[in-house]
Amino acid sequence: MAGPCGSSYSHIGHHPITASSTTVGHLDVYWSSSTKRNCLVTNHSGPTYGVRLFTEARIRPSGYSWPSCPSSTGCDSGFYSYYAGPVYTPAGVDMTNRCIDVTGTVDWTSRTRTRIHCG
């Protein structure tokens, strides 16, 4: 079964977003060895699952500027009930052996991870 990013993407990371020790969502990171790109989905979980809240997913190659929302392949934001994304690293940038930075927000609670999944 294809994941949210497409059939060539494998799930490589699952990072919780917590507010007051309650997990409100996860940053789910994917990698495609055929496209050489990473993908991110910010998923709601626990008390936020199915609740329409501000949600954002943003990804970039480490060292790049954060992409603008919502009008780029690297950022998606809005009032969603289940997830934001999928968002992707830029086309034409070979992410093999390169680190990524990801940030996600669920209900105004954010989590940022930098220099992760370095190939």
N, C-alpha and C positions, 0 to 999 in steps of 0.2 A: 504494500500500500504506500502510495506517495505521501510524504509529509507536507506540511504547509508551504514549504519553499519550492517543492518540485521533486520529481522522482530521483534526480541525481544527488540530492542532498542527504547527508547523514547527520543525526543528532549528536553533537559533541559537547554540549554544556548546558547545565541547568542551575541557574543562580537565583536564590530566593530574594524577593523584595519584601522586607518586613517593616511593620509599623507597630510600635509598642509590643514587641515580641510575637505579633500575629503576622503570619505570612499572608500577604494580600495579592501576591503574584509571583511570576518567575520570568527571568530572562532566559529564553531557550535559543541556543546558538547552534547553527548548522554549517556544514562545509560540503562543498562539491569539488571533488578532484577533477571532474571533467570541465567545469566552467572556471575553476580556480577562484571561486568567490565564496564569501561567507554570507550568511543570512541570519536575521534575528526576528523572533516573534516575542512580544511581551504578552504573557498570558495572565488572565485573572485566576485566582484560586482562593479557596476558603470562603470567607464572608463576602468577597467581591465578585465571585463567580455568578454570572448572569445579571449583575447589577450595572446599569448604565452609568459609567463614571469616566472622568478624564483619564485617557490611556495614551501612552506614547512609547514608540520604539525608535531608537536611533543607533546607527552603526557607522563606523569609519575605520579606515586603516590607521593604525597608530601613527601620529605625527601629522595627520591631515586635520583640517578644520571640521567641526561638526556640521553635517549637512542641514540645510534649512528645512523647516516643516511648513506645511505638509507636502510641498511640491517637489520632492526629489525621490530618487530610488532609495536613499539612505535614511529617510525619516517618514514616519506616519504618526499622526496624532488626531485625536478626536474623542467624542463621547461614545465609548463602545462598551458592550456588555460582556465580551469574552476575551478579546485580544486586539492588539494593534500590530500591524505588519501583515505579511512579511516584508522586511526591508533588506536591502542588499548592499554589499560593498560595490564601489563603482565598476562598471563594465570596463574592460581593458586594463584593469589593474590586477596583475597576477599576485594573488595573496599567498602563494606557496611560501612557507617559511617566514611569513610576515605576521606581526601581531595585529590584533584588532582592539578597538575600544567600543564598548556598548553602554548604553544607558536606557533605562526604561522607567516609566512612571505608571502607577495605578492609584487612582484617587489621590493625586498630588503627593504620594510617597514615591521617592525615586531611589534607584540603585544604579551606580555607575561602576563598571569594572574596566580598568585600563591595562593595556599590554597583556592580554590573555590570548590563549589558543594560538601560540606562536609557531604553528606549523609542525 
